[in-house]
Amino acid sequence: MKNKSYIITSALPYANGPLHIGHILEAIQTDIWARAKKLDNKECLYLCADDAHGTAIMLSSKKNNQSPEEYVSNIKIDHEKDFKNFGINFDCYHSTHSAENIDLVNEVWSKIKPYTYSEETAGLYDTKEEMFLPDRFVKGECPKCGAKEQSGDNCEKCSFTYSASELINPISVISGTRPDTKQTKVIYLDINKVKTKTKEWIEKANINNAVKNKLLEWFDKDLRSWAISRDLPYFGIKIPSEENKYFYVWADAPLGYIASLIKYFNDKKMALDKWNTSEIFHVIGKDIVNFHGVFWPAMLIMAELKLPENIITHGFLNINNQKMSKSKNIMIKASEFSKYGDYEFFRYFVASRTNNNIEDIDFNAEDFRLKVNSSLVGKYINISSRISSIIEKNFQGNTTEITKSVFLSDLEKNIVDIIKNYHSFNYANIIKFFEDTLDKVNIMISNIKPWALVKTNPEQAQIFCTEILNSFYKISILIKPILPSLVEKIENLFGLGKLNFTHIEKIWSNQNIKYKILLTRIPEYKEEMMSERLAVENQEQKIEQKIEQVKNDVSSIDIKDLQKISLKIAKIINAAEVEGADKLLQLTVDWNEGPKNVFAGIKSSYGPDDLIGKMTVVVTNLKPRKMRFGISEAMVLIANDENGLYLLEPDTNAKPGNKVS
């Protein structure tokens, strides 16, 4: 039986400027998946390309005194450099302006042409620039919901699609003038002819349920034909046998996935065979769901090409809870990310926020710094550093023979669930397991105290240190798709060879350790990078003042006010100190609705080890509070007097999730 093969793609970045970290987020999500497949000894190809056609590129190249071909070629070099910095390992990164794509588009045109028709249509024409205006170069009011500043193809607010001529009060983005209407021949693709097959594919495909339901709304009535032609001046692929007509960029861009595959094999037949026999995953942002969920599959059906089985959709990446905006300077370019820390740290951040839903992800620089310093440096790498120094100091750098402990055996058993989580894009679950396991290992070290044990029982200390290093190696195997560069350093430093998932059951004994520093903490950011932090601190001070006012107000409340408060029993499943905080501890609590993060000012009376495993009472419906150290999602109830603080602990029969009334 032939082994199953996978093809995965991320959306094609537009070749009209530098990448930002939103582009990188999607590439990281895709790259992690592809790396995990390969570490599981599965055949997987990660394909992508620059989307290199359209009016915007034509205008930008003219502005830069370059030909469009030269312009997109230079942009591609910059894009590939940025991707490389973040450890993105494409099997082929190509361009839609390539011989492979032009040839493929022409071949597909011969198959979809029977589904097209031409019609004289009134288009928006910029008389000042002497050109028809593509959708994205017209702004106006949505004809359905009335939202202002919407582009000429779809409304960002209500997701309604329309033609640019339907916009209310349209304005040319290029000249700032109101465009005229002018007749032109437009070629339409009648996707309604494959409506039934397209709907059947949506119903069967692996697509987020919310996204799938939104796509199926299109099928309540006839599907509108899709205009796939553009007039000169335009930079794109010419439509065969048509005078001065070019394919709309969205008509040729998705075929770039397959063109990249052709480039990879350097053989069209071999590439098409691979496409038609592989399981296909498209990873996309929620803003281009309609194109990948309706138009693209309709084209594939017409062209008699295999449809993807999976459309994996993610939300937007925001900066400090604000949508990225070039005009508002809310943007982090990929090439400038190094000022926040190592590029690979961003991979860890992305993984910690990635699951199989379409919620937006927020990036806050200070939260990012603290998470990296706490989890990667303070917990992960600290294990190898502490244990290696003991081995070097007391055993000439030599580990010893060990038999596999229960802890190591249990750790190995998790590989099945880890692989499943990689496959389903539930990377956040993997990060949680990773961090929980780090806590367990560090607790073992604190309890056994090998630095003291070596003085009384050196043989047992050497065995323990060897076991801890083996746990460190196994943890590294599990996290390798997320942190490939760091794990490669670990492989080289400890002489482990190239690790993959099959090595999870291996035991490393009789090594000679010569440790070198693997990671250092991210220092505090410079003041100009921290304006958002100051704003948050001011907000925290206002909240603290409000809390004090409430504390001092002991007036009676109505029973209805009390009923608004949701109190439940929760279990403290983890606790840790907060870097830079004198009073706070970071708690992970669970009331049977998943782990929640809580910052509690109880450090003066409790240490982290005192709290782990305890049951307590929490306010569960408190609005999440953004603090300098992260988001606090609930409140732990504490009693206090002049002698200290006291955690409220329920009866031993109480269970997580029990309501308190």
QUIHU-V106064 format. One record per residue. SS is DSSP state (~ for helix, > for strand, _ for the rest). PHI is phi in degrees with one decimal (none if undefined). NEAR is the number of other C-alpha atoms within 8 Angstrom. Layout:
ss/phi/near
SS/PHI/NEAR
SS/PHI/NEAR
This chain:
ss/phi/near
_/none/2
_/-72.1/3
_/-64.2/6
_/-70.0/8
>/-120.5/10
>/-124.6/12
>/-124.1/13
>/-128.9/14
>/-131.9/12
>/-112.6/12
_/-59.9/10
_/-74.7/10
_/-68.7/9
>/-77.2/8
_/-83.4/12
_/-134.9/10
_/152.8/6
_/-71.3/9
_/-78.3/13
>/-113.1/11
~/-71.0/11
~/-67.0/9
~/-61.6/9
~/-66.2/12
~/-52.5/11
~/-65.2/14
~/-63.5/11
~/-65.0/12
~/-56.2/12
~/-73.5/13
~/-63.3/13
~/-58.7/11
~/-62.0/12
~/-64.3/12
~/-63.2/9
~/-62.8/12
~/-61.0/12
~/-68.4/10
~/-69.9/11
_/-93.7/10
_/60.5/6
_/-102.9/11
>/-80.6/10
>/-146.3/11
>/-118.6/10
>/-103.6/14
>/-118.2/15
>/-161.6/15
>/-166.2/14
>/-78.3/13
>/-83.5/13
_/-115.7/12
_/-127.6/12
_/123.5/11
~/-63.9/10
~/-58.6/7
~/-68.2/15
~/-59.1/12
~/-70.7/8
~/-66.6/9
~/-64.6/12
~/-64.2/10
~/-63.4/7
_/-93.9/6
_/54.8/6
_/-128.4/9
_/-71.5/8
~/-56.7/11
~/-62.7/7
~/-66.8/8
~/-61.8/11
~/-69.6/12
~/-65.6/8
~/-68.4/8
~/-61.9/12
~/-61.2/11
~/-60.3/8
~/-65.3/9
~/-60.3/10
~/-64.7/9
~/-64.9/8
~/-62.6/11
~/-59.6/11
~/-62.2/9
~/-58.0/8
_/-92.9/12
_/74.1/9
_/-79.8/10
_/-112.3/7
_/-68.8/10
_/-78.2/8
>/-155.2/12
>/-116.9/11
>/-119.6/12
>/-142.8/13
_/-72.4/16
_/-92.7/11
_/-143.2/8
~/-60.1/6
~/-63.3/10
~/-73.9/16
~/-61.7/11
~/-63.5/8
~/-66.3/10
~/-59.9/10
~/-64.6/10
~/-67.4/8
~/-65.1/9
~/-57.2/8
~/-63.9/7
~/-89.8/10
~/-91.9/11
~/-55.8/7
~/-61.0/5
~/-95.1/10
>/-109.2/10
>/-150.5/8
>/-110.7/8
>/-155.4/8
>/-70.9/8
>/-130.9/9
>/-78.6/9
>/-107.6/12
>/-82.6/12
>/-123.7/12
>/-85.8/15
_/-68.5/8
_/-69.8/6
_/-94.0/7
_/55.3/7
>/-157.3/9
>/-70.7/9
_/-96.6/11
_/-63.7/10
~/-52.5/10
~/-74.0/8
~/-102.6/11
>/-127.8/14
>/-122.4/14
>/-177.4/14
>/-97.0/13
_/-59.7/13
_/-68.6/8
_/-99.2/5
_/-106.1/6
_/82.7/7
_/-60.7/9
_/-85.5/7
_/57.8/7
>/-99.2/12
>/-76.9/13
_/-84.5/16
_/-125.2/10
>/-156.1/11
_/-94.5/12
_/-68.9/7
_/-81.1/5
_/-113.1/6
_/68.5/7
_/-70.9/8
>/-104.4/7
_/-162.2/9
_/-93.4/9
~/-60.0/13
~/-68.1/10
~/-85.9/7
_/-59.2/14
>/-91.6/8
>/53.5/7
>/-70.4/12
>/-135.2/11
>/-73.5/14
_/-69.1/9
_/-74.4/6
_/-106.7/8
_/78.3/7
_/-101.9/9
_/-78.9/9
_/-75.5/11
>/-88.9/8
>/-102.8/9
>/-144.8/9
>/-75.0/8
>/-152.4/8
>/-77.9/8
>/-121.6/12
>/-96.1/11
>/-111.5/13
>/-100.8/11
_/-85.7/11
~/-70.9/14
~/-64.1/9
~/-68.0/7
~/-117.0/10
~/-57.4/12
~/-62.3/7
~/-65.8/8
~/-65.9/12
~/-63.7/10
~/-60.8/8
~/-65.1/8
~/-58.7/12
~/-63.8/7
~/-89.7/6
_/-70.1/10
>/-82.0/8
>/-133.7/11
_/-46.8/11
~/-57.9/6
~/-63.9/6
~/-66.2/10
~/-59.9/11
~/-62.6/8
~/-65.9/8
~/-64.6/12
~/-67.6/10
~/-62.4/7
~/-61.1/9
~/-94.8/10
~/-71.5/6
_/-143.2/5
_/-60.5/8
_/-77.4/9
_/-74.4/7
_/-63.8/9
>/-112.5/8
>/-73.7/9
_/-114.8/12
>/-116.7/12
>/-135.4/11
>/-96.4/9
_/-65.1/8
_/-77.0/6
_/-161.2/10
_/-110.2/10
_/-175.8/11
_/-103.5/8
>/-68.6/9
_/-79.4/10
_/-56.4/5
_/63.8/4
_/-121.1/7
_/-86.7/4
_/57.3/7
>/-117.4/11
>/-127.5/13
>/-68.1/13
_/-55.0/12
~/-54.7/9
~/-73.5/8
~/-79.9/9
~/-103.0/13
~/-61.6/11
_/-61.9/10
~/-65.5/12
~/-62.1/15
~/-59.3/12
~/-72.7/12
~/-60.7/13
~/-64.9/17
~/-66.3/12
~/-62.5/14
~/-62.6/11
~/-60.2/9
~/-84.6/9
_/55.7/7
_/-159.4/8
~/-62.7/8
~/-63.0/6
~/-63.4/9
~/-65.9/14
~/-66.6/10
~/-62.5/8
~/-65.1/8
~/-59.7/12
~/-78.6/8
~/-118.4/7
_/-104.4/10
>/-84.0/10
>/-111.1/12
>/-121.6/13
>/-107.6/12
>/-103.4/14
>/-141.2/13
>/-82.0/12
~/-68.2/10
~/-77.3/5
~/-119.0/8
~/-62.2/11
~/-60.6/9
~/-67.3/9
~/-82.2/10
~/-99.2/11
~/-128.3/10
~/-68.3/10
~/-63.1/10
~/-62.8/12
~/-61.9/12
~/-62.8/10
~/-63.7/11
~/-61.7/13
~/-64.1/11
~/-84.5/9
_/59.8/7
_/-111.9/8
_/-65.8/8
_/-92.0/8
_/-67.9/11
_/-85.5/9
>/-137.2/10
>/-117.3/15
>/-99.9/12
>/-112.5/15
>/-124.7/14
_/-85.4/11
_/-82.5/11
>/-99.8/13
>/-102.4/12
>/-113.2/12
_/52.0/8
_/64.3/7
>/-120.1/7
>/-64.1/9
_/-60.4/10
>/-148.8/8
_/-66.7/7
_/-67.2/5
_/-94.6/5
_/60.1/7
>/-102.5/11
_/-161.6/9
_/-124.2/8
>/-68.9/10
~/-59.2/11
~/-70.0/8
~/-106.6/7
~/-67.7/11
~/-59.4/8
~/-70.2/5
~/-94.1/9
_/141.9/9
_/-56.1/7
~/-54.4/10
~/-68.8/10
~/-60.2/10
~/-65.8/9
~/-60.7/13
~/-63.8/10
~/-60.1/9
~/-59.8/11
~/-60.5/12
~/-67.5/11
~/-111.0/9
_/-98.9/11
_/-136.9/9
_/-98.0/11
_/-115.5/8
_/-114.9/8
_/-69.7/7
_/-68.5/9
>/-114.3/9
>/-108.1/9
>/-108.6/11
_/-122.0/8
~/-58.9/7
~/-70.1/11
~/-59.3/11
~/-59.7/10
~/-60.7/12
~/-66.1/10
~/-66.4/9
~/-61.8/12
~/-63.5/11
~/-74.4/10
~/-82.0/10
~/-79.4/10
~/-86.1/13
~/-69.0/9
~/-109.4/12
~/-73.0/11
~/-68.5/11
~/-61.1/9
~/-60.6/13
~/-66.5/10
~/-66.6/10
~/-65.0/8
~/-72.1/11
~/-62.2/13
~/-65.1/9
~/-66.7/12
~/-65.3/15
~/-66.8/12
~/-72.6/8
~/-110.4/8
~/-130.0/10
_/54.1/8
_/81.9/13
>/-100.2/11
_/-86.3/15
_/-130.8/10
_/-75.4/8
_/-138.1/9
_/-99.7/4
_/-68.2/7
_/-80.9/7
~/-61.2/6
~/-61.7/6
~/-65.4/11
~/-63.0/10
~/-65.5/8
~/-62.1/10
~/-63.6/10
~/-64.8/7
_/-76.3/8
~/-60.2/11
~/-63.7/7
~/-67.4/7
~/-62.2/10
~/-62.3/10
~/-62.9/8
~/-67.6/12
~/-61.7/13
~/-62.6/10
_/-94.4/7
_/62.7/11
_/-94.1/12
~/-67.4/13
~/-60.4/11
~/-63.9/10
~/-67.0/12
~/-63.5/10
~/-62.7/9
~/-61.9/8
~/-56.8/10
~/-70.4/9
~/-62.5/8
~/-68.1/9
~/-59.3/10
~/-61.3/9
~/-62.2/8
~/-65.3/11
~/-66.5/10
~/-66.0/8
~/-58.3/8
~/-63.6/9
~/-64.5/7
~/-73.4/6
~/-77.6/7
_/53.8/8
~/-60.8/11
~/-66.9/7
~/-92.6/7
~/-60.4/12
~/-62.8/13
~/-80.7/7
~/-105.4/6
_/-147.8/8
~/-59.9/9
~/-62.6/7
~/-68.0/9
~/-63.9/11
~/-65.6/13
~/-63.6/12
~/-61.6/9
~/-63.0/14
~/-64.5/13
~/-64.7/11
~/-64.4/11
~/-62.3/11
~/-64.4/11
~/-65.0/11
~/-62.6/11
~/-63.2/8
~/-66.8/11
~/-61.0/10
~/-64.5/9
~/-61.0/13
~/-65.9/10
~/-97.5/10
_/-57.9/9
_/-61.0/12
_/-86.7/9
_/-123.3/12
~/-63.4/9
~/-70.5/8
~/-64.7/8
~/-66.8/11
~/-62.8/9
~/-63.0/9
~/-65.1/10
~/-57.2/12
~/-70.9/9
~/-65.2/10
~/-101.6/9
_/62.9/6
_/-88.8/9
_/76.6/6
_/-79.1/6
_/-81.7/10
_/-138.0/9
~/-64.6/10
~/-70.3/7
~/-81.6/8
~/-60.6/10
~/-92.0/7
_/-76.6/5
_/-114.9/7
_/-102.1/6
_/-128.5/9
_/52.2/8
_/-88.7/10
>/-113.6/8
_/-98.0/11
_/-130.1/9
_/-77.7/8
_/-129.5/5
_/-64.2/6
_/-96.7/8
_/-145.7/6
_/-125.8/6
_/-65.9/7
_/-76.4/9
_/-68.9/4
_/-59.2/5
_/-73.2/8
_/-66.9/6
~/-58.1/6
~/-67.7/5
~/-88.6/7
_/-114.6/10
~/-60.2/8
~/-67.8/8
~/-67.3/9
~/-61.9/8
~/-63.1/8
~/-66.2/11
~/-63.2/10
~/-61.2/8
~/-64.9/8
~/-61.7/10
~/-62.6/8
~/-64.2/8
~/-64.6/8
~/-62.1/8
~/-62.5/8
~/-65.4/8
~/-62.4/8
~/-62.7/8
~/-61.0/8
~/-65.2/8
~/-60.2/7
~/-80.5/6
_/-94.3/6
_/-105.5/6
_/-67.2/4
_/-65.7/4
_/-121.5/6
_/-78.6/6
~/-57.8/6
~/-64.9/6
~/-65.5/8
~/-64.9/8
~/-67.7/7
_/-72.0/6
_/-86.5/10
_/-100.9/10
>/-110.4/11
>/-140.0/14
>/-78.4/17
>/-134.5/15
>/-103.5/12
>/-84.1/15
>/-94.6/11
>/-160.3/11
>/-150.1/13
>/-152.7/8
>/-72.4/8
_/-109.8/9
_/-59.7/6
_/86.0/4
_/-116.3/6
_/-84.1/5
_/-111.7/9
_/-90.7/12
>/-120.0/14
>/-96.2/12
>/-110.1/13
>/-110.5/12
>/-117.7/13
>/-141.7/13
_/-113.9/13
_/72.5/7
_/-127.4/6
_/93.9/6
_/-62.0/8
>/-125.8/9
>/-94.5/12
>/-137.1/14
>/-102.7/10
>/-124.9/12
_/-85.0/8
_/-122.5/10
_/-64.6/11
_/-68.8/8
_/-116.4/8
_/-136.3/8
_/-101.1/7
~/-54.1/11
~/-67.3/6
~/-71.4/6
~/-103.5/11
_/-60.4/10
_/95.8/8
_/-76.3/9
>/-99.1/11
>/-153.4/14
>/-109.9/14
>/-130.3/12
>/-85.5/13
_/-95.5/11
_/-110.5/7
_/-71.5/9
_/-59.0/6
_/-50.7/8
>/-112.7/7
>/-82.6/9
>/-114.8/10
_/-61.1/9
_/-98.4/8
>/145.8/7
>/-100.5/10
>/-100.2/12
_/-101.7/12
_/-164.2/14
>/-134.2/12
>/-87.1/10
_/-83.5/10
>/-130.6/8
>/-93.4/8
>/-152.1/8
>/-149.4/6
_/-67.2/4
_/-92.0/5
>/153.4/8
>/-112.5/11
>/-134.8/8
>/-69.3/8
_/-77.8/9
_/-116.0/8
_/-80.3/9
_/-58.0/5
_/-63.4/4
_/-82.3/4
_/-69.3/8
_/-125.0/7
_/-55.2/12
_/100.7/10
_/-61.0/9
>/-77.8/8
>/-108.7/8
_/-140.9/3
